[in-house]
Amino acid sequence: MTRVSDSAANTPRQHGAMEHSNPPCDLDEVRHYRLGRVREALAARDLAGIILYDPLNIRYATDAPNMQVWCAHNEARYLYVPAEGPVRLFEFGGGNDLLTAGLPTIDEVRGATYVLYFIAGGRQADNGRAWAAELDSVIREHAGGNRRIAIDRVGPVGMLEMQRLGYEIVDGFEVMENARSIKSAGEVVLMRHAIGVCEQAMQGMRDALVPGITENALWAELHRGNIAGGGEWIECRLLASGPRTNPWFRESSMRVIERGDIVAFDTDLIGPYGYCADISRTWVCGARPSDEQRRIYAEAYAQVQENRALLKPGATFRELTEFSRPLGDEFVEGRYSVSMHGVGLCDEYPAIPYPQDYEPGDDGVLEEGMVICVEGLAAPAGGREAVKLEEQVLITADGHEQLSSYPLEEDWL
């Protein structure tokens, strides 16, 4: 099924299933920018094109979502983006465009050939050959003899078949993570909107936080607010209370939250238009904080404030590690996995380690248009509880601007 552009057809643009009736910016402008970033990345690496299976990479390149969570673990739909030429989506369930009608980033929709064993079963080898042959035909149309392609992920049957046909394959995630790292002005508008929905849902959590509620019931308030506000899903279940906060990274449970417990959470929320709101806050249930709770809160707060102050264009990733707030001995063992990381449609490149975890090899720099999440975790060794904080920050021409705005407990300091 070949697409006819909206302008050529002279018909109003139809909105895909994940869109709202009144978007906060020109969505087509954002879509063209993102697809352009992918094509620029391909050209810079002398690649004929890229085959994408990861649903967030497909979303970035085309804004074409379909069963995002299910497709994250089932390789059932894929996209081919050439450096030059038509973009083709190979859709799950046949070549229909029920979810992609009107998107200016897709030139053709075809039915997918399934290489994953779940669907292919004993036909996997035959399907792999058919899959590779069809893509080979598509790639040759505009590749000009270039046999270098990128793939973000596909099962070994597909990878081996492409190599058998003479293709040199490079890592598609390196291509896409770098393309996705610089946000357009429109992307920032959409991200602000997602953060607004997230923070409204956080307020719903705060209102529901009373002694006797379970962690899961409290976490459900974030889901409810996200979906009601037009959001999509949440990547993790990082909410814990009382002694389950230390060490960090336990997910929400049926534990009943008690008066005086610390409650800490990390939203990891994919909101409206697919943009991530990654914010962490820590509260105390039904009481004023104890002296120990105030002490560790102050440590997590200082980590975020001091490390955020380092953010500016031109700062190297190594400098961000070297000049980050030193962790006291009691906080080293329980430190977070990174001190900062990029964010866009999800957690993204780069990941900035603590000095204890630094390994040379990635000497990138911050650029205007990146969005960085600054992490703070105070989990004292042998302590009962931990505090988790996190802010989402835009790199601007002359420094940075914080995008997240939900209040911190500054009266505890």
SERO-790381 format. One line per 8 residues: their letters; for each residue y, x, z of C-alpha. Coordinates in Angstrom, 2 decimals. Layout:
N
a> Y,X,Z | ...
***
This chain:
413
mtrvsdsa> 0.00,0.00,0.00 | 3.19,1.67,-1.17 | 6.43,0.98,0.61 | 9.64,-0.23,-1.01 | 12.72,0.92,0.89 | 14.91,-1.73,2.54 | 17.91,-0.75,0.46 | 15.94,-1.00,-2.77
antprqhg> 14.50,-4.35,-1.82 | 17.95,-5.52,-0.64 | 16.37,-7.34,2.31 | 17.19,-7.18,6.01 | 15.33,-4.53,7.96 | 12.45,-5.85,10.03 | 11.94,-4.36,13.45 | 8.64,-2.91,14.57
amehsnpp> 6.75,-4.42,17.47 | 8.13,-2.00,20.08 | 11.79,-2.62,19.24 | 14.33,-4.85,20.94 | 16.66,-7.27,19.18 | 19.80,-5.35,20.22 | 19.08,-1.62,20.27 | 21.72,0.54,21.98
cdldevrh> 22.16,2.80,18.96 | 21.29,3.04,15.25 | 17.52,3.42,15.38 | 17.21,4.42,11.73 | 19.65,7.28,12.34 | 17.43,8.52,15.19 | 14.33,8.15,13.02 | 15.79,10.12,10.13
yrlgrvre> 16.94,12.84,12.52 | 13.51,13.22,14.09 | 11.64,13.28,10.78 | 14.19,15.82,9.53 | 13.48,18.04,12.54 | 9.77,18.00,11.69 | 10.39,18.88,8.04 | 12.76,21.70,9.02
alaardla> 10.11,23.10,11.37 | 7.51,22.99,8.58 | 9.80,24.73,6.10 | 10.74,27.42,8.63 | 7.04,28.26,9.07 | 6.17,28.08,5.35 | 3.80,25.16,5.94 | 2.87,22.64,3.28
giilydpl> 2.73,19.90,5.89 | 1.29,18.71,9.18 | -1.54,16.34,10.12 | -0.75,14.49,13.34 | -3.15,12.59,15.60 | -1.33,12.77,18.91 | 0.31,9.33,19.31 | 3.54,10.80,20.67
niryatda> 3.84,13.17,17.73 | 3.27,10.25,15.33 | 5.87,8.27,17.28 | 8.38,11.11,17.09 | 7.98,11.66,13.35 | 7.97,8.00,12.29 | 8.61,5.70,15.28 | 5.29,4.03,14.45
pnmqvwca> 3.44,3.16,17.69 | 0.06,1.50,17.91 | -2.09,1.28,21.07 | -0.55,4.51,22.33 | -2.74,5.04,25.39 | -5.98,4.10,23.59 | -5.14,6.38,20.67 | -4.44,9.22,23.09
hnearyly> -8.21,9.50,23.63 | -9.52,8.04,20.38 | -8.64,9.84,17.15 | -8.33,6.59,15.22 | -5.02,6.91,13.33 | -3.24,9.88,11.83 | -0.18,10.86,9.87 | 0.53,13.37,7.15
vpaegpvr> 4.09,14.73,6.98 | 4.72,17.16,4.10 | 7.55,19.64,4.07 | 8.61,17.75,0.93 | 7.23,14.49,-0.41 | 6.09,11.08,0.86 | 4.98,10.50,4.46 | 1.64,8.72,4.71
lfefgggn> 0.26,6.93,7.74 | -3.51,6.40,7.91 | -3.68,3.37,10.17 | -6.39,2.11,12.49 | -7.92,-1.17,11.37 | -7.10,-0.82,7.68 | -3.99,-0.25,5.61 | -1.81,-2.97,7.14
dlltaglp> 1.75,-2.43,8.31 | 1.91,-5.07,11.02 | 3.55,-2.62,13.42 | 5.43,-0.45,10.94 | 7.13,-2.85,8.53 | 10.68,-1.76,7.79 | 10.37,1.78,9.11 | 12.25,4.10,6.73
tidevrga> 10.14,7.09,7.75 | 6.86,5.91,6.21 | 6.32,5.78,2.46 | 2.73,4.55,2.40 | 0.16,3.07,4.78 | -3.55,3.54,4.13 | -6.65,2.76,6.14 | -7.91,5.59,8.33
tyvlyfia> -11.19,7.41,7.77 | -12.81,7.78,11.18 | -14.16,11.19,12.10 | -14.52,10.52,15.83 | -18.12,9.98,16.87 | -17.38,6.76,18.77 | -16.78,4.95,15.48 | -18.49,7.20,12.91
ggrqadng> -21.71,7.78,14.80 | -24.35,9.21,12.46 | -21.87,9.05,9.56 | -19.62,11.64,11.17 | -20.45,14.50,8.79 | -20.03,12.32,5.70 | -16.81,10.84,7.06 | -15.50,14.32,7.80
rawaaeld> -16.00,15.34,4.18 | -14.34,12.15,2.92 | -11.45,12.58,5.37 | -10.80,16.15,4.27 | -11.12,15.31,0.56 | -8.55,12.53,0.78 | -6.09,14.68,2.71 | -6.65,17.55,0.29
svirehag> -5.68,15.25,-2.57 | -2.56,14.10,-0.71 | -1.50,17.61,0.26 | -1.90,19.00,-3.26 | 0.59,16.48,-4.67 | 3.62,18.35,-3.33 | 2.32,21.60,-1.82 | 2.88,23.77,-4.87
gnrriaid> -0.23,25.80,-4.11 | 0.64,26.29,-0.42 | -2.62,26.10,1.56 | -1.03,26.52,4.99 | -1.04,23.36,7.08 | -0.58,22.48,10.74 | -2.83,20.11,12.72 | -2.07,19.00,16.26
rvgpvgml> -5.61,17.89,17.01 | -8.74,16.64,15.32 | -12.43,16.98,16.13 | -14.27,20.10,14.99 | -15.91,18.27,12.06 | -12.52,17.62,10.46 | -11.17,21.08,11.24 | -14.20,22.79,9.72
emqrlgye> -14.01,20.67,6.57 | -10.36,21.60,6.01 | -11.20,25.27,6.45 | -14.10,24.87,4.02 | -11.60,23.61,1.45 | -9.61,26.81,1.86 | -6.82,25.74,4.22 | -5.22,28.08,6.71
ivdgfevm> -4.64,25.99,9.84 | -1.95,26.66,12.45 | -1.23,24.94,15.76 | 0.58,21.66,15.18 | 1.67,21.37,18.80 | 3.77,24.54,18.49 | 5.49,22.97,15.48 | 6.08,19.61,17.13
enarsiks> 7.06,20.79,20.61 | 9.80,22.95,19.15 | 10.95,20.20,16.78 | 11.12,17.68,19.62 | 13.04,19.95,22.00 | 16.58,19.27,20.66 | 17.73,15.68,21.10 | 20.25,13.93,18.88
agevvlmr> 23.13,11.93,20.33 | 21.18,8.75,19.54 | 18.12,10.03,21.36 | 20.23,10.67,24.45 | 21.52,7.09,24.27 | 17.93,5.80,24.16 | 16.95,8.09,27.01 | 19.83,6.83,29.15
haigvceq> 18.61,3.30,28.47 | 15.06,4.20,29.55 | 16.40,5.85,32.71 | 18.40,2.71,33.48 | 15.29,0.56,33.25 | 13.37,3.07,35.37 | 16.01,3.19,38.10 | 16.20,-0.60,38.25
amqgmrda> 12.42,-0.62,38.73 | 12.79,2.03,41.43 | 15.16,-0.28,43.26 | 12.47,-2.94,43.09 | 10.12,-0.46,44.77 | 12.70,0.26,47.45 | 13.16,-3.43,48.15 | 9.38,-3.87,48.46
lvpgiten> 8.85,-0.89,50.78 | 7.95,-2.37,54.16 | 5.28,-1.38,56.68 | 1.94,-2.86,55.65 | 2.31,-2.60,51.88 | -0.29,-0.46,50.13 | 0.59,2.49,47.95 | -0.89,0.69,44.94
alwaelhr> 1.11,-2.47,45.57 | 4.30,-0.43,45.82 | 3.45,1.51,42.66 | 2.85,-1.78,40.84 | 6.54,-2.61,41.31 | 7.44,0.33,39.05 | 5.05,-0.92,36.36 | 6.38,-4.45,36.65
gniaggge> 9.99,-3.37,36.32 | 9.24,-1.08,33.40 | 7.39,-3.70,31.36 | 9.90,-6.43,32.20 | 12.69,-4.11,31.02 | 11.01,-3.42,27.68 | 9.22,-0.23,28.68 | 5.75,0.81,27.59
wiecrlla> 3.53,2.62,30.10 | 3.43,5.17,32.92 | 1.67,8.48,32.46 | 0.47,9.12,36.03 | 0.05,7.46,39.42 | 1.94,10.01,41.50 | 2.86,8.09,44.62 | 1.64,9.08,48.07
sgprtnpw> 2.56,8.31,51.66 | 2.31,9.96,55.05 | -0.36,12.69,55.25 | -1.40,12.05,51.63 | 1.84,13.67,50.45 | 0.79,17.17,51.51 | -0.61,18.80,49.51 | 1.08,17.09,46.57
fressmrv> -0.63,15.58,43.48 | -2.67,12.84,45.12 | -2.39,9.59,43.18 | -1.63,6.16,44.62 | -4.37,4.49,46.66 | -5.10,1.47,48.81 | -3.72,3.28,51.86 | -1.50,1.01,53.95
iergdiva> 1.95,2.56,54.41 | 2.99,2.72,58.06 | 6.42,2.64,59.69 | 7.93,6.12,59.70 | 5.77,7.44,56.85 | 7.34,9.49,54.12 | 6.77,7.87,50.71 | 7.16,10.21,47.72
fdtdligp> 6.71,9.45,44.03 | 7.23,10.79,40.51 | 7.94,8.11,37.90 | 6.59,9.74,34.68 | 7.62,6.48,33.06 | 7.62,5.83,29.31 | 10.37,3.30,28.97 | 12.02,1.34,26.15
ygycadis> 11.91,2.94,22.69 | 9.26,5.37,23.95 | 11.56,7.66,25.94 | 10.50,9.20,29.23 | 12.28,8.78,32.56 | 10.85,11.46,34.84 | 12.49,11.12,38.25 | 11.19,11.79,41.76
rtwvcgar> 12.45,10.41,45.04 | 11.26,10.44,48.65 | 11.97,7.72,51.22 | 10.89,6.89,54.75 | 9.32,3.51,55.40 | 11.14,1.24,57.85 | 12.69,3.91,60.05 | 15.15,6.76,60.23
psdeqrri> 13.68,10.17,59.29 | 12.41,12.53,61.93 | 13.91,15.99,62.34 | 10.95,17.50,60.45 | 11.29,15.02,57.62 | 15.00,15.82,57.36 | 14.25,19.56,57.35 | 11.80,19.48,54.47
yaeayaqv> 13.99,17.01,52.58 | 16.84,19.51,52.80 | 14.61,22.21,51.31 | 13.55,20.09,48.31 | 17.17,19.01,47.84 | 18.36,22.65,47.82 | 15.73,23.60,45.25 | 16.99,20.94,42.84
qenrallk> 20.68,21.61,43.41 | 20.51,25.40,43.14 | 18.16,25.46,40.15 | 20.13,22.79,38.32 | 23.23,24.97,38.62 | 21.49,27.56,36.39 | 21.34,25.20,33.42 | 23.57,26.08,30.47
pgatfrel> 23.18,26.93,26.77 | 22.00,30.48,26.25 | 20.22,30.82,29.58 | 16.84,32.39,28.90 | 13.63,30.97,30.25 | 13.04,34.25,32.04 | 16.46,34.06,33.72 | 15.72,30.54,34.91
tefsrplg> 12.61,31.89,36.60 | 14.17,35.06,38.00 | 17.25,33.37,39.45 | 15.59,30.22,40.76 | 15.94,29.45,44.45 | 13.50,31.69,46.36 | 10.82,29.76,48.18 | 10.33,30.44,51.87
defvegry> 6.90,31.71,52.82 | 5.80,28.32,54.20 | 6.56,26.62,50.85 | 4.95,29.11,48.45 | 1.35,27.93,48.67 | 2.28,24.28,48.18 | 4.84,24.88,45.41 | 5.06,22.60,42.40
svsmhgvg> 3.41,23.59,39.10 | 6.79,24.44,37.50 | 10.39,24.63,38.62 | 11.68,22.89,35.46 | 10.35,21.41,32.23 | 11.57,19.72,29.08 | 11.35,15.98,28.57 | 11.69,13.58,25.64
lcdeypai> 8.97,11.11,24.67 | 7.01,12.63,27.57 | 7.01,15.91,29.48 | 7.73,18.49,26.78 | 8.36,22.16,26.10 | 9.55,24.33,27.75 | 7.82,24.74,31.11 | 9.68,27.12,33.44
pypqdyep> 7.41,28.71,36.06 | 8.24,29.98,39.53 | 8.42,33.78,39.87 | 4.96,33.75,41.47 | 3.51,32.25,38.27 | 5.57,34.05,35.62 | 3.80,35.77,32.73 | 5.80,37.46,29.95
gddgvlee> 5.55,36.19,26.41 | 7.85,33.19,26.06 | 11.46,34.38,25.98 | 13.11,31.23,24.67 | 16.60,30.05,25.55 | 18.18,26.76,26.52 | 20.08,25.05,23.71 | 22.57,22.23,23.61
gmvicveg> 20.67,18.96,23.24 | 17.66,19.92,25.34 | 16.82,17.67,28.28 | 15.36,19.38,31.32 | 13.77,17.97,34.47 | 14.50,20.03,37.60 | 11.74,19.82,40.19 | 11.90,20.13,43.94
laapaggr> 8.86,20.08,46.21 | 8.79,21.04,49.87 | 5.20,20.99,51.08 | 5.01,23.27,54.12 | 1.69,24.99,54.72 | -0.13,23.11,57.46 | 2.53,20.40,57.52 | 1.78,16.68,57.75
eavkleeq> 4.05,15.56,54.91 | 5.88,16.76,51.80 | 9.08,15.80,49.98 | 9.25,15.48,46.17 | 12.56,15.25,44.27 | 13.38,15.55,40.57 | 16.42,15.05,38.33 | 16.71,14.65,34.55
vlitadgh> 19.49,16.78,33.04 | 21.03,17.13,29.55 | 22.11,20.57,28.32 | 25.65,20.23,26.94 | 27.92,22.57,24.99 | 29.55,23.89,28.15 | 26.85,23.43,30.79 | 24.88,20.36,31.76
eqlssypl> 25.12,16.66,32.61 | 22.75,14.88,34.96 | 21.27,11.75,33.36 | 19.38,10.40,36.39 | 21.59,8.73,38.97 | 19.43,6.98,41.58 | 20.88,7.92,44.98 | 19.42,10.71,47.05
eedwl> 19.17,10.50,50.85 | 22.18,12.75,51.37 | 22.84,11.24,54.79 | 19.65,12.99,55.92 | 21.13,16.41,55.23
***
